Amino acid sequence: MNWYIDVLKKYAVFSGRARRKEYWMFALFNFIVGIFLFGIASIVVNAEMVTANKVIIIIYLLYTLGIMCPSIAVTVRRLHDTGRSGWWILIGLVPIIGTIVLIVFTVQDSQQGYKFAEKSENPSRRRKERGSSESVDGVDSFFKKRREEKGE
């Protein structure tokens, strides 16, 4: 349940990363809620309670609309965690093949690196925030050592 709440807290945060467990627990909880609401709607339809059926459908539609933005955001963050741009989410619009590709991307393990990391995760930005001029790859320190060796 914490994973679901954490995703909802990051309602429209499209930067950063979402670990595999966070993404799939969110998807599982949404699946369970969908099955629950569908089951209630099926019971109500069989009982021929037209008004109650409309209420359940409206509740389901409101839930779906309310969860759409966090679902897209967590998927984009999951794609970032796998080393891909968030724009890859659009491949899901391609019928069948796109959905399969998107599932494969979200199942893959996390990639190391900081290409799509949040500001606090990026080491070069952290160094700049602390006032250090040393770059991540050490180019500045390399030239500094060369100048010291030459006596400049």
C-alpha positions in Angstrom: 0.0 0.0 0.0 2.9 2.4 0.6 4.1 2.1 -3.0 0.6 3.2 -4.1 0.5 6.1 -1.7 4.1 7.2 -2.7 3.1 7.2 -6.4 0.0 9.3 -5.5 2.2 11.7 -3.6 4.3 12.2 -6.7 1.1 12.9 -8.6 2.6 14.8 -11.6 6.3 14.2 -11.1 7.7 13.1 -14.4 11.4 13.5 -13.5 13.5 11.0 -11.6 13.1 7.2 -11.3 10.6 4.6 -10.2 12.0 1.3 -9.2 10.5 -1.9 -10.6 8.8 -2.8 -7.4 7.2 0.6 -7.0 5.8 0.5 -10.6 4.5 -3.1 -10.5 3.0 -2.7 -7.0 1.1 0.4 -8.2 0.0 -1.6 -11.3 -1.1 -4.5 -9.1 -3.1 -2.3 -6.8 -4.8 -0.6 -9.8 -5.7 -4.0 -11.2 -7.2 -5.2 -7.9 -9.3 -2.0 -7.6 -10.5 -2.4 -11.2 -11.5 -6.1 -10.7 -13.3 -5.1 -7.5 -15.3 -2.3 -9.2 -16.0 -4.5 -12.2 -17.2 -7.3 -9.8 -19.5 -4.9 -8.0 -20.9 -3.6 -11.4 -21.5 -7.2 -12.5 -23.4 -8.0 -9.3 -25.5 -4.9 -9.7 -26.3 -5.5 -13.3 -27.4 -9.1 -12.6 -29.7 -7.7 -9.8 -31.1 -5.2 -12.4 -30.5 -2.2 -10.2 -30.1 0.4 -13.0 -29.5 3.4 -10.7 -26.8 1.6 -8.7 -25.1 0.4 -11.9 -24.8 4.0 -13.1 -23.3 5.0 -9.8 -20.7 2.2 -9.9 -19.8 3.1 -13.5 -19.5 6.8 -12.5 -17.3 5.8 -9.6 -15.1 3.6 -11.9 -14.8 6.4 -14.5 -13.8 9.0 -11.8 -11.2 6.6 -10.4 -9.8 6.0 -13.8 -9.6 9.7 -14.6 -8.1 10.5 -11.2 -5.4 7.8 -11.5 -4.5 8.6 -15.1 -1.9 11.3 -14.4 -0.1 9.3 -11.7 -0.1 6.2 -13.9 1.6 8.1 -16.7 4.0 9.8 -14.3 5.1 6.5 -12.7 5.5 4.9 -16.2 7.7 7.8 -17.3 9.8 7.5 -14.2 10.0 3.7 -14.7 11.3 4.3 -18.3 13.9 6.7 -16.9 15.0 4.0 -14.5 15.6 1.6 -17.4 17.7 4.3 -19.2 15.0 5.4 -21.7 13.4 8.7 -22.3 9.8 9.2 -21.0 8.7 9.7 -24.6 8.9 6.0 -25.1 5.5 5.8 -23.3 4.0 6.8 -26.7 4.9 3.5 -28.1 2.0 2.1 -26.1 -0.3 3.8 -28.6 0.7 1.3 -31.3 -1.8 -1.5 -31.1 -0.6 -4.8 -29.5 3.1 -4.5 -30.4 3.5 -1.2 -28.6 1.9 -2.5 -25.4 4.1 -5.6 -25.5 7.2 -3.4 -26.0 6.2 -1.1 -23.2 5.7 -4.1 -20.9 9.2 -5.4 -21.8 10.7 -2.0 -21.1 9.1 -1.8 -17.7 10.1 -5.4 -16.7 13.7 -4.7 -17.4 16.2 -4.1 -14.6 17.4 -0.6 -13.6 20.2 1.0 -15.6 23.1 2.7 -13.8 23.9 6.3 -14.7 22.4 9.7 -14.3 21.0 10.5 -17.8 17.4 10.9 -16.5 18.1 11.4 -12.8 16.6 14.0 -10.5 18.6 17.0 -9.6 19.7 15.6 -6.2 20.8 12.3 -7.8 23.2 13.9 -10.3 26.7 14.0 -8.9 28.0 16.9 -11.1 25.1 19.0 -9.9 25.7 18.1 -6.3 29.3 19.2 -6.7 28.2 22.5 -8.2 25.7 23.0 -5.4 28.5 22.4 -2.8 30.7 24.9 -4.7 33.2 22.4 -6.0 34.5 23.0 -9.5 35.6 19.4 -10.1 33.7 17.8 -12.9 32.4 14.2 -12.8 34.9 12.9 -15.4 37.9 14.5 -13.8 38.8 16.7 -16.8 39.3 19.8 -14.6 41.5 18.0 -12.1 43.5 16.5 -14.9 44.4 19.9 -16.3 45.0 21.3 -12.8 47.5 18.5 -12.2 49.2 19.2 -15.5 49.6 22.9 -14.7 51.1 22.0 -11.3 53.6 19.6 -12.9 54.7 22.2 -15.3 55.0 24.8 -12.6 52.5 27.2 -13.9 
